[in-house]
Amino acid sequence: MGRKGERNDPRASPSMTRQEPYVQAIVDLLGGMNIPEITAVREVQEGRKV
């Protein structure tokens, strides 16, 4: 579960709920953290891409 101090962490759940185990399972089924779609989202979250 997310903590208030992690709200600005792009890797933290935006809703600060217990989604992490489910998200990781879905990501694994999709092909892992390095698939192009997830890489693109992470670049946007890190401010490297608009």
FIKOL-196826 format. One record per atom (N, C-alpha, C, O): x, y, z; atom name; chain; residue number from 1; residue in one letter. Coordinates in steps of 0.02 Angstrom, whole numbers, padded with zeros to 5 digits. Layout:
<sites>
+--------+--------+--------+------+-------+------+-------+
|   east |  north |     up | dogu | lotor | nuro | gulum |
+--------+--------+--------+------+-------+------+-------+
|      X |      Y |      Z |   CA |     A |  NUM |     A |
...
+--------+--------+--------+------+-------+------+-------+
</sites>
This chain:
<sites>
+--------+--------+--------+------+-------+------+-------+
|   east |  north |     up | dogu | lotor | nuro | gulum |
+--------+--------+--------+------+-------+------+-------+
|  00042 | -00059 |  00000 |    N |     A |    1 |     M |
|  00000 |  00000 |  00000 |   CA |     A |    1 |     M |
|  00045 |  00062 |  00000 |    C |     A |    1 |     M |
|  00095 |  00064 |  00035 |    O |     A |    1 |     M |
|  00025 |  00111 | -00039 |    N |     A |    2 |     G |
|  00065 |  00171 | -00044 |   CA |     A |    2 |     G |
|  00063 |  00214 |  00018 |    C |     A |    2 |     G |
|  00017 |  00210 |  00058 |    O |     A |    2 |     G |
|  00113 |  00255 |  00025 |    N |     A |    3 |     R |
|  00117 |  00301 |  00081 |   CA |     A |    3 |     R |
|  00112 |  00372 |  00054 |    C |     A |    3 |     R |
|  00131 |  00386 | -00003 |    O |     A |    3 |     R |
|  00086 |  00417 |  00094 |    N |     A |    4 |     K |
|  00075 |  00486 |  00074 |   CA |     A |    4 |     K |
|  00139 |  00517 |  00045 |    C |     A |    4 |     K |
|  00136 |  00555 | -00003 |    O |     A |    4 |     K |
|  00195 |  00501 |  00074 |    N |     A |    5 |     G |
|  00259 |  00529 |  00051 |   CA |     A |    5 |     G |
|  00281 |  00502 | -00016 |    C |     A |    5 |     G |
|  00327 |  00530 | -00046 |    O |     A |    5 |     G |
|  00249 |  00450 | -00041 |    N |     A |    6 |     E |
|  00267 |  00421 | -00105 |   CA |     A |    6 |     E |
|  00224 |  00446 | -00162 |    C |     A |    6 |     E |
|  00231 |  00423 | -00219 |    O |     A |    6 |     E |
|  00179 |  00493 | -00148 |    N |     A |    7 |     R |
|  00132 |  00516 | -00199 |   CA |     A |    7 |     R |
|  00165 |  00543 | -00262 |    C |     A |    7 |     R |
|  00137 |  00539 | -00316 |    O |     A |    7 |     R |
|  00225 |  00572 | -00255 |    N |     A |    8 |     N |
|  00260 |  00599 | -00313 |   CA |     A |    8 |     N |
|  00305 |  00548 | -00347 |    C |     A |    8 |     N |
|  00337 |  00563 | -00398 |    O |     A |    8 |     N |
|  00308 |  00488 | -00321 |    N |     A |    9 |     D |
|  00349 |  00434 | -00350 |   CA |     A |    9 |     D |
|  00310 |  00404 | -00409 |    C |     A |    9 |     D |
|  00257 |  00375 | -00398 |    O |     A |    9 |     D |
|  00336 |  00411 | -00471 |    N |     A |   10 |     P |
|  00299 |  00385 | -00529 |   CA |     A |   10 |     P |
|  00290 |  00310 | -00527 |    C |     A |   10 |     P |
|  00248 |  00283 | -00564 |    O |     A |   10 |     P |
|  00329 |  00275 | -00486 |    N |     A |   11 |     R |
|  00321 |  00202 | -00482 |   CA |     A |   11 |     R |
|  00268 |  00182 | -00432 |    C |     A |   11 |     R |
|  00248 |  00124 | -00431 |    O |     A |   11 |     R |
|  00246 |  00229 | -00391 |    N |     A |   12 |     A |
|  00194 |  00214 | -00341 |   CA |     A |   12 |     A |
|  00126 |  00215 | -00374 |    C |     A |   12 |     A |
|  00116 |  00250 | -00424 |    O |     A |   12 |     A |
|  00080 |  00178 | -00346 |    N |     A |   13 |     S |
|  00012 |  00177 | -00371 |   CA |     A |   13 |     S |
| -00020 |  00246 | -00362 |    C |     A |   13 |     S |
| -00019 |  00273 | -00307 |    O |     A |   13 |     S |
| -00048 |  00275 | -00416 |    N |     A |   14 |     P |
| -00077 |  00342 | -00410 |   CA |     A |   14 |     P |
| -00134 |  00345 | -00358 |    C |     A |   14 |     P |
| -00144 |  00396 | -00325 |    O |     A |   14 |     P |
| -00171 |  00291 | -00351 |    N |     A |   15 |     S |
| -00226 |  00291 | -00303 |   CA |     A |   15 |     S |
| -00204 |  00272 | -00233 |    C |     A |   15 |     S |
| -00244 |  00272 | -00186 |    O |     A |   15 |     S |
| -00140 |  00255 | -00226 |    N |     A |   16 |     M |
| -00110 |  00237 | -00162 |   CA |     A |   16 |     M |
| -00147 |  00176 | -00131 |    C |     A |   16 |     M |
| -00157 |  00174 | -00070 |    O |     A |   16 |     M |
| -00165 |  00129 | -00173 |    N |     A |   17 |     T |
| -00200 |  00069 | -00149 |   CA |     A |   17 |     T |
| -00154 |  00008 | -00155 |    C |     A |   17 |     T |
| -00097 |  00014 | -00176 |    O |     A |   17 |     T |
| -00181 | -00049 | -00139 |    N |     A |   18 |     R |
| -00142 | -00111 | -00141 |   CA |     A |   18 |     R |
| -00145 | -00144 | -00210 |    C |     A |   18 |     R |
| -00163 | -00203 | -00215 |    O |     A |   18 |     R |
| -00128 | -00109 | -00261 |    N |     A |   19 |     Q |
| -00132 | -00135 | -00329 |   CA |     A |   19 |     Q |
| -00068 | -00170 | -00351 |    C |     A |   19 |     Q |
| -00069 | -00208 | -00399 |    O |     A |   19 |     Q |
| -00014 | -00157 | -00318 |    N |     A |   20 |     E |
|  00052 | -00180 | -00341 |   CA |     A |   20 |     E |
|  00055 | -00255 | -00359 |    C |     A |   20 |     E |
|  00079 | -00270 | -00414 |    O |     A |   20 |     E |
|  00032 | -00301 | -00317 |    N |     A |   21 |     P |
|  00038 | -00372 | -00337 |   CA |     A |   21 |     P |
|  00000 | -00388 | -00401 |    C |     A |   21 |     P |
|  00022 | -00428 | -00442 |    O |     A |   21 |     P |
| -00057 | -00356 | -00410 |    N |     A |   22 |     Y |
| -00098 | -00368 | -00470 |   CA |     A |   22 |     Y |
| -00065 | -00338 | -00531 |    C |     A |   22 |     Y |
| -00064 | -00368 | -00584 |    O |     A |   22 |     Y |
| -00039 | -00278 | -00524 |    N |     A |   23 |     V |
| -00007 | -00244 | -00580 |   CA |     A |   23 |     V |
|  00053 | -00285 | -00603 |    C |     A |   23 |     V |
|  00063 | -00294 | -00664 |    O |     A |   23 |     V |
|  00094 | -00308 | -00557 |    N |     A |   24 |     Q |
|  00153 | -00347 | -00576 |   CA |     A |   24 |     Q |
|  00134 | -00411 | -00611 |    C |     A |   24 |     Q |
|  00168 | -00431 | -00659 |    O |     A |   24 |     Q |
|  00081 | -00444 | -00590 |    N |     A |   25 |     A |
|  00059 | -00506 | -00623 |   CA |     A |   25 |     A |
|  00036 | -00491 | -00694 |    C |     A |   25 |     A |
|  00051 | -00530 | -00739 |    O |     A |   25 |     A |
|  00000 | -00437 | -00703 |    N |     A |   26 |     I |
| -00023 | -00418 | -00770 |   CA |     A |   26 |     I |
|  00036 | -00400 | -00815 |    C |     A |   26 |     I |
|  00039 | -00421 | -00873 |    O |     A |   26 |     I |
|  00083 | -00362 | -00788 |    N |     A |   27 |     V |
|  00143 | -00343 | -00826 |   CA |     A |   27 |     V |
|  00181 | -00405 | -00849 |    C |     A |   27 |     V |
|  00203 | -00409 | -00906 |    O |     A |   27 |     V |
|  00188 | -00453 | -00804 |    N |     A |   28 |     D |
|  00222 | -00515 | -00822 |   CA |     A |   28 |     D |
|  00186 | -00551 | -00878 |    C |     A |   28 |     D |
|  00218 | -00577 | -00924 |    O |     A |   28 |     D |
|  00120 | -00553 | -00875 |    N |     A |   29 |     L |
|  00081 | -00586 | -00928 |   CA |     A |   29 |     L |
|  00088 | -00550 | -00995 |    C |     A |   29 |     L |
|  00086 | -00581 | -01048 |    O |     A |   29 |     L |
|  00096 | -00484 | -00992 |    N |     A |   30 |     L |
|  00103 | -00445 | -01054 |   CA |     A |   30 |     L |
|  00173 | -00450 | -01085 |    C |     A |   30 |     L |
|  00182 | -00434 | -01143 |    O |     A |   30 |     L |
|  00221 | -00473 | -01046 |    N |     A |   31 |     G |
|  00288 | -00481 | -01074 |   CA |     A |   31 |     G |
|  00343 | -00447 | -01034 |    C |     A |   31 |     G |
|  00400 | -00448 | -01056 |    O |     A |   31 |     G |
|  00327 | -00419 | -00978 |    N |     A |   32 |     G |
|  00378 | -00389 | -00935 |   CA |     A |   32 |     G |
|  00382 | -00314 | -00939 |    C |     A |   32 |     G |
|  00349 | -00282 | -00980 |    O |     A |   32 |     G |
|  00424 | -00286 | -00896 |    N |     A |   33 |     M |
|  00431 | -00213 | -00890 |   CA |     A |   33 |     M |
|  00464 | -00180 | -00950 |    C |     A |   33 |     M |
|  00461 | -00118 | -00956 |    O |     A |   33 |     M |
|  00496 | -00217 | -00993 |    N |     A |   34 |     N |
|  00533 | -00186 | -01047 |   CA |     A |   34 |     N |
|  00499 | -00188 | -01115 |    C |     A |   34 |     N |
|  00530 | -00176 | -01166 |    O |     A |   34 |     N |
|  00434 | -00204 | -01116 |    N |     A |   35 |     I |
|  00398 | -00202 | -01180 |   CA |     A |   35 |     I |
|  00390 | -00128 | -01200 |    C |     A |   35 |     I |
|  00388 | -00085 | -01156 |    O |     A |   35 |     I |
|  00385 | -00113 | -01264 |    N |     A |   36 |     P |
|  00384 | -00043 | -01287 |   CA |     A |   36 |     P |
|  00329 |  00000 | -01255 |    C |     A |   36 |     P |
|  00340 |  00058 | -01240 |    O |     A |   36 |     P |
|  00270 | -00029 | -01245 |    N |     A |   37 |     E |
|  00215 |  00011 | -01217 |   CA |     A |   37 |     E |
|  00231 |  00033 | -01145 |    C |     A |   37 |     E |
|  00218 |  00090 | -01127 |    O |     A |   37 |     E |
|  00258 | -00012 | -01106 |    N |     A |   38 |     I |
|  00274 |  00005 | -01036 |   CA |     A |   38 |     I |
|  00334 |  00052 | -01034 |    C |     A |   38 |     I |
|  00335 |  00098 | -00992 |    O |     A |   38 |     I |
|  00382 |  00042 | -01077 |    N |     A |   39 |     T |
|  00439 |  00087 | -01080 |   CA |     A |   39 |     T |
|  00417 |  00158 | -01097 |    C |     A |   39 |     T |
|  00441 |  00206 | -01068 |    O |     A |   39 |     T |
|  00369 |  00164 | -01144 |    N |     A |   40 |     A |
|  00344 |  00230 | -01163 |   CA |     A |   40 |     A |
|  00308 |  00264 | -01105 |    C |     A |   40 |     A |
|  00317 |  00324 | -01094 |    O |     A |   40 |     A |
|  00268 |  00226 | -01067 |    N |     A |   41 |     V |
|  00233 |  00254 | -01010 |   CA |     A |   41 |     V |
|  00283 |  00277 | -00957 |    C |     A |   41 |     V |
|  00275 |  00331 | -00928 |    O |     A |   41 |     V |
|  00334 |  00237 | -00944 |    N |     A |   42 |     R |
|  00384 |  00256 | -00894 |   CA |     A |   42 |     R |
|  00421 |  00319 | -00915 |    C |     A |   42 |     R |
|  00439 |  00360 | -00873 |    O |     A |   42 |     R |
|  00434 |  00327 | -00980 |    N |     A |   43 |     E |
|  00468 |  00388 | -01004 |   CA |     A |   43 |     E |
|  00424 |  00449 | -00991 |    C |     A |   43 |     E |
|  00450 |  00502 | -00972 |    O |     A |   43 |     E |
|  00359 |  00443 | -01002 |    N |     A |   44 |     V |
|  00313 |  00499 | -00989 |   CA |     A |   44 |     V |
|  00313 |  00514 | -00915 |    C |     A |   44 |     V |
|  00316 |  00572 | -00895 |    O |     A |   44 |     V |
|  00308 |  00462 | -00873 |    N |     A |   45 |     Q |
|  00306 |  00472 | -00801 |   CA |     A |   45 |     Q |
|  00370 |  00505 | -00775 |    C |     A |   45 |     Q |
|  00368 |  00544 | -00727 |    O |     A |   45 |     Q |
|  00425 |  00490 | -00806 |    N |     A |   46 |     E |
|  00489 |  00519 | -00784 |   CA |     A |   46 |     E |
|  00501 |  00588 | -00815 |    C |     A |   46 |     E |
|  00551 |  00621 | -00800 |    O |     A |   46 |     E |
|  00455 |  00611 | -00857 |    N |     A |   47 |     G |
|  00461 |  00677 | -00887 |   CA |     A |   47 |     G |
|  00508 |  00680 | -00947 |    C |     A |   47 |     G |
|  00527 |  00734 | -00968 |    O |     A |   47 |     G |
|  00527 |  00623 | -00973 |    N |     A |   48 |     R |
|  00573 |  00622 | -01030 |   CA |     A |   48 |     R |
|  00536 |  00626 | -01096 |    C |     A |   48 |     R |
|  00567 |  00637 | -01149 |    O |     A |   48 |     R |
|  00471 |  00619 | -01094 |    N |     A |   49 |     K |
|  00431 |  00618 | -01155 |   CA |     A |   49 |     K |
|  00363 |  00649 | -01141 |    C |     A |   49 |     K |
|  00335 |  00638 | -01087 |    O |     A |   49 |     K |
|  00338 |  00687 | -01188 |    N |     A |   50 |     V |
|  00272 |  00718 | -01178 |   CA |     A |   50 |     V |
|  00223 |  00693 | -01228 |    C |     A |   50 |     V |
|  00165 |  00713 | -01228 |    O |     A |   50 |     V |
+--------+--------+--------+------+-------+------+-------+
</sites>
